[in-house]
Amino acid sequence: MAAEIHSRPQSSRPVLLSKIEGHQDAVTAALLIPKEDGVITASEDRTIRVWLKRDSGQYWPSIYHTMASPCSAMAYHHDSRRIFVGQDNGAVLEFHVSEDFNKMNFIKTYPAHQNRVSAIIFSLAAEWVISTGHDKCVSWMCTRSGNMLGRHFFSSWASCLQYDLDTQHAFVGDYSGQITLLKLEQNSCSVITTLKGHEGSIACLWWDPIQRLLFSGASDNSVIMWDIGGRKGRTLLLRATSDRVQSLCYLQLTRQLVSCSADGGIAVWNMDVSREEAPQWLESDSCQKCEQPFFWNIKQMWDTKTLGLRQHHCRKCGQAVCGKCSSKRSSYPVMGFEFQVRVCDSCYDSIKDEDRTSLATFHEGKHNISHMSMDIVRGLMVTCGTDRVVKDMGYDSCGRLQPGNWIFSTLIPELGDVCYTLRTAASLNGDPSVAPQPLSCKWTVTT
């Protein structure tokens, strides 16, 4: 069956499906259970809970497990139904969940860190559990024996982690704003390179092994895309949030990046366009437009008998300019600046109206977001934060949840003829006898 899908990108928005409430402290992680109407949550209130959606549409806890220490991080492997929970005391605990998600059995404890665990990744192929912590290290341990295989220390807290399963490379972000690329071996590791670009601590990472792209979000309110596979040092800056970027997810099929910030903002970036790299800021003792001295250029100030000016930088060309020569503001989405930033007068005149067309959409999660989990197949997203609430959301340009389809609502370019699996209205209402139907969909855009 052929279907024409028409979309107006500006009308797309996340739709709140339900709230999960009950935790007594901040929720540090919330993970959607693949192929199940369920969510696993970990909280500072020292509990791990598995929530299953009932016929009423509300989530109820089917598992409630109390821990010895506040839960700070979590990883879940669905095929083996194993949960790994990082704690504030530095330990990582492993559990196994029953098929009906009504029972959770303790397996073992890994003495991974001496301080709070910040991130966990489990590799089934290697049988490793890899974690980072506030003891300034990344550790990897054998899940068969429970033994420590290796550790690598940094100069500051290790805050986030991503891992390439095929090549056994780990990306570790830290509080100094650096990202370290490590090659992990059975009992050792080697530092491949260090990525520097953020001006604040790294809060989250996302690795796409297909395109070999690394995305990083930081407390400087920005996202950087690092083209690791290109091997040319290419980076793209995305800046449109007013608060710390705390969670990322890249949708490889549609070339979209979803970022969540501490103020509740949710941004969906279209990465399927040609973007420009932000320039390096140039240094100068005088304005590179009018040649007036800056305030530290004592010699030129004395020679010209003028007062020194404050230095600014044009975000488009990177030149050092004075306030008079950069009095205008403009957005420039192709370089990642979705909102107005300082540009010099000549760059402002060169920016056309079509250059200001937004390449992202922005939504309000309406709560502090510290962690996000997405199920791309079903078009679901859960967010959690310090307000103790977990929100289950979906997307649709008409305000309805349409699993498998919501991500198209913010795409601008034509995708062409592609076959996707969509669910009928009956299957959305919980009828198990109605199977998902494959549809041949052609994406078109209307204005």
C-alpha positions as CSV (number, residue, x, y, z in Angstrom):
1,M,0.0,0.0,0.0
2,A,1.4,3.4,-0.9
3,A,0.9,6.4,1.2
4,E,1.7,10.1,0.7
5,I,2.9,11.7,4.0
6,H,2.7,15.4,4.1
7,S,4.4,17.3,7.0
8,R,4.6,20.8,8.2
9,P,7.8,20.8,10.3
10,Q,6.9,23.8,12.3
11,S,3.8,22.1,13.7
12,S,5.6,19.0,15.0
13,R,5.8,18.7,18.8
14,P,6.4,16.1,21.5
15,V,3.1,14.7,22.9
16,L,3.1,13.8,26.6
17,L,1.6,10.3,26.9
18,S,2.0,9.7,30.6
19,K,3.9,10.7,33.7
20,I,5.6,8.2,36.0
21,E,5.7,9.5,39.6
22,G,6.7,7.9,42.9
23,H,10.4,8.4,43.4
24,Q,11.4,10.3,46.5
25,D,14.5,11.8,45.0
26,A,16.1,12.8,41.7
27,V,15.7,10.1,38.9
28,T,19.2,9.6,37.5
29,A,18.3,7.2,34.6
30,A,15.1,6.0,32.8
31,L,15.4,3.4,30.1
32,L,12.6,2.2,27.7
33,I,12.3,-1.6,27.6
34,P,12.5,-2.7,23.9
35,K,9.4,-4.4,22.6
36,E,7.6,-3.9,25.9
37,D,5.4,-1.2,27.4
38,G,7.8,-0.7,30.2
39,V,10.4,1.6,31.7
40,I,13.3,0.9,34.1
41,T,14.3,3.7,36.4
42,A,17.1,4.4,38.9
43,S,17.0,7.1,41.5
44,E,18.9,8.8,44.2
45,D,16.3,7.5,46.6
46,R,18.2,4.2,46.5
47,T,15.6,2.3,44.4
48,I,15.5,0.5,41.1
49,R,12.0,0.2,39.7
50,V,10.5,-1.6,36.7
51,W,7.3,0.1,35.5
52,L,4.8,-1.7,33.2
53,K,1.9,-0.1,31.5
54,R,-1.4,-1.4,32.6
55,D,-4.7,-1.5,30.6
56,S,-5.6,1.8,32.0
57,G,-2.6,3.4,30.3
58,Q,-0.8,4.2,33.6
59,Y,2.5,2.8,34.6
60,W,2.7,0.7,37.8
61,P,5.9,-0.7,39.5
62,S,6.2,-4.4,38.9
63,I,9.6,-4.5,40.6
64,Y,10.8,-2.3,43.5
65,H,14.3,-3.0,44.7
66,T,16.1,-1.0,47.4
67,M,19.8,-0.5,47.1
68,A,22.5,0.2,49.8
69,S,23.5,3.5,48.2
70,P,22.0,6.1,45.9
71,C,21.8,5.0,42.2
72,S,23.8,7.2,39.9
73,A,23.9,5.3,36.6
74,M,22.3,2.4,34.8
75,A,22.7,0.2,31.7
76,Y,20.2,-2.4,30.4
77,H,20.9,-5.2,27.9
78,H,17.6,-6.5,26.6
79,D,18.6,-9.7,24.9
80,S,20.2,-11.1,28.1
81,R,17.8,-9.1,30.4
82,R,20.8,-7.9,32.5
83,I,20.7,-4.6,34.4
84,F,23.9,-2.9,35.6
85,V,23.5,-0.2,38.3
86,G,26.2,2.2,39.3
87,Q,26.0,3.6,42.8
88,D,27.2,6.7,44.7
89,N,29.6,4.5,46.7
90,G,31.5,3.5,43.5
91,A,30.1,-0.1,43.2
92,V,28.4,-1.5,40.1
93,L,25.7,-4.2,40.8
94,E,24.4,-6.7,38.2
95,F,20.9,-8.0,38.2
96,H,18.9,-10.4,36.0
97,V,15.3,-9.7,35.2
98,S,12.7,-12.4,34.6
99,E,10.9,-12.7,31.2
100,D,7.6,-11.3,32.7
101,F,9.5,-8.4,34.3
102,N,8.1,-9.2,37.7
103,K,11.2,-10.4,39.4
104,M,14.8,-9.3,39.5
105,N,17.7,-11.5,40.9
106,F,21.0,-10.2,42.1
107,I,24.0,-11.6,40.3
108,K,27.2,-9.9,41.6
109,T,28.9,-6.7,42.7
110,Y,31.8,-5.1,40.9
111,P,34.1,-2.9,42.9
112,A,34.7,-0.6,40.0
113,H,35.3,2.8,41.6
114,Q,36.1,4.6,44.8
115,N,33.6,7.3,44.2
116,R,30.3,8.0,42.4
117,V,29.7,6.0,39.2
118,S,28.8,8.4,36.3
119,A,28.2,6.1,33.3
120,I,28.0,2.3,32.5
121,I,28.2,0.4,29.3
122,F,27.9,-3.4,28.9
123,S,29.6,-5.3,26.1
124,L,28.1,-8.8,25.7
125,A,30.7,-9.8,23.0
126,A,33.6,-9.1,25.3
127,E,31.7,-9.8,28.5
128,W,32.9,-6.5,29.9
129,V,31.2,-3.9,32.0
130,I,32.9,-0.5,31.4
131,S,32.2,2.4,33.7
132,T,33.4,5.9,34.6
133,G,33.4,7.6,37.9
134,H,34.2,10.6,40.0
135,D,37.4,8.9,41.2
136,K,38.8,10.3,37.9
137,C,39.0,6.9,36.1
138,V,37.5,4.6,33.6
139,S,37.5,0.9,34.5
140,W,36.6,-2.3,32.7
141,M,35.8,-5.5,34.5
142,C,35.1,-9.1,33.4
143,T,31.5,-10.1,33.9
144,R,32.4,-13.8,34.0
145,S,34.9,-13.6,36.8
146,G,34.1,-10.2,38.3
147,N,37.8,-9.3,38.2
148,M,39.2,-5.9,37.3
149,L,40.8,-5.9,33.9
150,G,42.1,-2.4,33.7
151,R,41.9,1.2,34.7
152,H,42.9,4.5,33.2
153,F,43.0,7.8,35.2
154,F,42.3,11.3,34.2
155,S,43.1,14.7,35.6
156,S,39.4,15.4,36.5
157,W,36.1,13.6,37.1
158,A,35.1,11.3,34.3
159,S,31.6,12.3,33.6
160,C,30.3,10.3,30.5
161,L,31.2,7.3,28.3
162,Q,30.6,5.9,24.9
163,Y,32.0,2.6,23.5
164,D,32.5,1.2,20.0
165,L,31.7,-2.5,20.2
166,D,33.6,-3.6,17.1
167,T,36.9,-1.8,17.6
168,Q,36.9,-1.7,21.5
169,H,37.5,2.1,21.5
170,A,36.1,4.1,24.4
171,F,35.3,7.8,24.4
172,V,35.4,9.4,27.9
173,G,34.3,12.9,28.6
174,D,35.5,14.7,31.8
175,Y,34.9,17.8,33.9
176,S,37.9,19.6,32.3
177,G,36.0,19.8,29.0
178,Q,38.2,17.1,27.2
179,I,37.2,13.9,25.5
180,T,39.8,11.1,25.6
181,L,39.7,8.3,23.0
182,L,41.1,5.1,24.4
183,K,41.8,1.7,22.9
184,L,40.9,-0.9,25.5
185,E,42.7,-4.2,25.7
186,Q,42.3,-7.2,27.9
187,N,44.6,-5.9,30.6
188,S,45.8,-2.5,29.3
189,C,44.8,0.5,27.2
190,S,46.4,3.1,25.1
191,V,45.4,6.8,24.5
192,I,44.7,7.4,20.9
193,T,43.9,11.1,21.0
194,T,42.3,13.9,23.1
195,L,39.5,16.1,21.7
196,K,39.4,19.7,22.9
197,G,36.7,22.2,21.9
198,H,34.3,22.7,24.8
199,E,34.7,25.5,27.3
200,G,32.8,23.6,30.0
201,S,32.6,20.1,31.5
202,I,31.4,17.3,29.2
203,A,27.9,16.2,30.3
204,C,27.0,13.6,27.6
205,L,28.3,11.7,24.6
206,W,26.7,9.8,21.7
207,W,28.6,7.6,19.3
208,D,27.2,6.6,15.9
209,P,29.2,3.6,14.7
210,I,27.7,3.7,11.2
211,Q,28.8,7.1,10.2
212,R,31.6,7.2,12.9
213,L,30.4,10.4,14.3
214,L,30.8,11.5,17.9
215,F,28.5,14.0,19.5
216,S,29.3,15.8,22.8
217,G,27.1,18.1,25.0
218,A,28.6,20.3,27.7
219,S,27.9,22.9,30.3
220,D,28.9,25.6,27.9
221,N,25.4,25.1,26.4
222,S,26.7,23.7,23.1
223,V,26.9,20.5,21.1
224,I,29.9,19.5,19.0
225,M,29.9,16.9,16.2
226,W,33.3,15.3,15.8
227,D,33.9,13.5,12.5
228,I,36.0,10.6,13.8
229,G,35.7,8.5,10.6
230,G,36.7,11.4,8.3
231,R,40.1,11.6,10.0
232,K,40.4,15.3,9.0
233,G,39.6,16.9,12.3
234,R,36.3,18.2,11.1
235,T,34.0,19.5,13.8
236,L,30.6,21.2,13.7
237,L,29.3,23.4,16.5
238,L,25.6,23.5,17.4
239,R,24.5,26.2,19.8
240,A,20.9,27.0,20.6
241,T,20.2,26.2,24.3
242,S,20.3,28.5,27.3
243,D,21.4,25.8,29.7
244,R,23.6,22.8,30.1
245,V,23.2,20.1,27.4
246,Q,22.6,16.8,29.4
247,S,21.5,14.1,27.0
248,L,21.9,13.3,23.3
249,C,20.6,10.8,20.8
250,Y,21.4,10.6,17.1
251,L,18.9,9.0,14.7
252,Q,21.0,7.6,12.0
253,L,18.2,6.7,9.7
254,T,16.9,10.2,9.4
255,R,20.1,12.1,10.2
256,Q,18.6,13.9,13.2
257,L,20.2,14.7,16.5
258,V,18.0,15.1,19.6
259,S,19.5,17.1,22.5
260,C,18.0,17.8,25.9
261,S,19.1,20.5,28.3
262,A,18.8,21.1,32.0
263,D,16.1,23.8,31.5
264,G,13.8,21.3,29.8
265,G,14.5,22.3,26.2
266,I,14.4,19.6,23.6
267,A,16.1,20.4,20.3
268,V,15.9,18.3,17.1
269,W,18.7,19.1,14.7
270,N,18.6,18.3,11.0
271,M,22.0,16.9,10.3
272,D,21.2,15.9,6.7
273,V,22.3,19.3,5.3
274,S,25.6,20.8,4.4
275,R,26.9,22.7,7.4
276,E,29.9,25.0,7.8
277,E,32.5,24.7,10.5
278,A,32.6,27.6,13.0
279,P,35.9,29.5,12.5
280,Q,38.7,29.7,15.1
281,W,38.7,33.1,16.9
282,L,41.6,35.2,15.7
283,E,43.7,37.2,18.1
284,S,44.7,40.8,17.4
285,D,45.9,43.9,19.4
286,S,43.5,46.1,17.4
287,C,40.2,45.8,15.6
288,Q,40.6,44.0,12.3
289,K,38.0,46.2,10.7
290,C,38.7,49.8,11.8
291,E,42.2,49.2,13.3
292,Q,41.4,50.9,16.5
293,P,43.5,49.6,19.4
294,F,42.1,47.3,22.1
295,F,42.5,48.4,25.7
296,W,45.7,46.4,26.3
297,N,47.5,47.9,23.3
298,I,49.3,50.6,25.3
299,K,51.7,51.6,22.5
300,Q,49.1,52.2,19.8
301,M,46.9,54.0,22.3
302,W,49.8,56.3,23.1
303,D,50.7,56.9,19.5
304,T,47.2,57.6,18.3
305,K,46.1,59.4,21.5
306,T,42.9,57.3,21.7
307,L,41.3,55.1,24.4
308,G,41.5,51.4,24.0
309,L,38.4,49.4,23.0
310,R,37.0,46.1,24.2
311,Q,37.6,43.1,22.0
312,H,34.8,41.0,20.5
313,H,34.7,38.3,17.9
314,C,32.5,37.8,14.9
315,R,30.9,34.3,15.0
316,K,30.9,34.0,11.2
317,C,34.4,35.0,10.2
318,G,36.2,34.7,13.6
319,Q,37.9,38.1,13.3
320,A,38.6,40.2,16.4
321,V,36.5,43.4,16.2
322,C,35.3,46.3,18.3
323,G,31.8,46.9,19.4
324,K,31.2,49.6,16.8
325,C,32.2,47.2,14.0
326,S,30.0,44.4,15.3
327,S,26.9,46.2,16.4
328,K,24.5,43.8,14.6
329,R,23.2,40.4,15.5
330,S,22.0,37.5,13.3
331,S,21.2,33.8,13.3
332,Y,23.3,31.6,11.0
333,P,21.9,28.1,11.3
334,V,24.3,26.5,8.7
335,M,27.1,27.2,11.2
336,G,25.0,26.0,14.2
337,F,23.8,29.4,15.4
338,E,20.0,29.0,15.6
339,F,19.6,32.2,17.6
340,Q,21.1,35.6,17.1
341,V,24.8,36.0,17.8
342,R,27.3,38.8,17.3
343,V,28.6,39.2,13.7
344,C,30.7,42.0,12.2
345,D,28.9,44.4,9.9
346,S,30.4,43.0,6.7
347,C,29.3,39.5,7.6
348,Y,25.9,40.7,8.5
349,D,25.5,42.2,5.1
350,S,26.6,39.0,3.4
351,I,24.0,36.8,5.2
352,K,20.8,36.4,3.1
353,D,17.3,35.9,4.3
354,E,17.4,32.2,3.2
355,D,20.6,31.7,5.2
356,R,18.6,32.4,8.4
357,T,16.2,29.5,7.8
358,S,16.2,27.3,10.8
359,L,17.7,23.9,10.6
360,A,16.3,22.7,13.9
361,T,13.0,22.5,15.8
362,F,12.7,23.3,19.5
363,H,10.3,22.0,22.1
364,E,9.6,22.2,25.8
365,G,9.9,19.2,28.0
366,K,8.6,21.3,30.9
367,H,10.9,19.8,33.5
368,N,14.5,19.5,34.2
369,I,16.0,16.8,32.0
370,S,19.1,15.0,33.1
371,H,18.7,11.8,31.1
372,M,16.8,10.7,28.0
373,S,16.1,7.3,26.4
374,M,14.5,6.8,22.9
375,D,12.9,3.9,21.2
376,I,13.1,4.9,17.5
377,V,11.0,2.0,16.2
378,R,8.0,2.9,18.3
379,G,8.6,6.6,18.3
380,L,8.9,6.9,22.1
381,M,11.1,9.0,24.4
382,V,11.3,9.1,28.1
383,T,13.0,11.9,30.1
384,C,13.8,12.2,33.8
385,G,15.5,14.7,36.1
386,T,15.7,16.3,39.5
387,D,12.0,16.9,39.8
388,R,11.5,13.1,40.5
389,V,9.2,12.8,37.4
390,V,9.6,10.5,34.4
391,K,7.8,11.6,31.3
392,D,6.8,9.3,28.4
393,M,6.5,11.2,25.2
394,G,5.9,10.6,21.5
395,Y,5.9,12.8,18.4
396,D,3.3,13.5,15.7
397,S,2.6,16.6,13.6
398,C,-1.1,16.2,14.3
399,G,-0.7,15.7,18.0
400,R,-1.0,11.9,18.0
401,L,1.5,9.3,18.7
402,Q,2.3,7.2,15.6
403,P,5.0,4.6,16.4
404,G,7.7,4.2,13.8
405,N,6.7,7.5,12.1
406,W,7.1,10.4,14.4
407,I,10.7,11.2,13.5
408,F,9.7,12.2,10.0
409,S,7.6,15.1,11.2
410,T,10.6,17.4,11.6
411,L,12.5,16.4,8.4
412,I,12.7,19.0,5.7
413,P,14.3,17.3,2.6
414,E,12.5,14.7,0.5
415,L,13.5,11.2,1.6
416,G,12.2,9.4,-1.5
417,D,10.6,5.9,-1.6
418,V,11.4,3.9,1.5
419,C,9.6,1.0,3.2
420,Y,8.9,1.3,6.9
421,T,6.8,-0.6,9.4
422,L,3.8,1.4,10.8
423,R,1.2,0.3,13.2
424,T,-2.5,0.5,12.6
425,A,-4.9,2.3,15.0
426,A,-6.1,-1.0,16.4
427,S,-2.5,-2.0,17.3
428,L,-2.0,1.3,19.0
429,N,-5.0,0.7,21.2
430,G,-3.4,-2.4,22.5
431,D,-5.0,-5.1,20.3
432,P,-2.3,-7.9,20.2
433,S,-4.0,-9.6,17.3
434,V,-3.3,-6.7,15.0
435,A,0.3,-7.0,13.6
436,P,2.3,-4.0,12.3
437,Q,1.8,-3.6,8.6
438,P,4.6,-2.7,6.1
439,L,3.9,0.4,4.1
440,S,5.7,1.9,1.2
441,C,5.9,5.5,2.1
442,K,6.9,8.4,-0.1
443,W,8.0,11.5,1.8
444,T,6.9,14.8,0.4
445,V,7.0,18.3,1.8
446,T,4.3,20.9,1.7
447,T,4.7,24.6,2.6
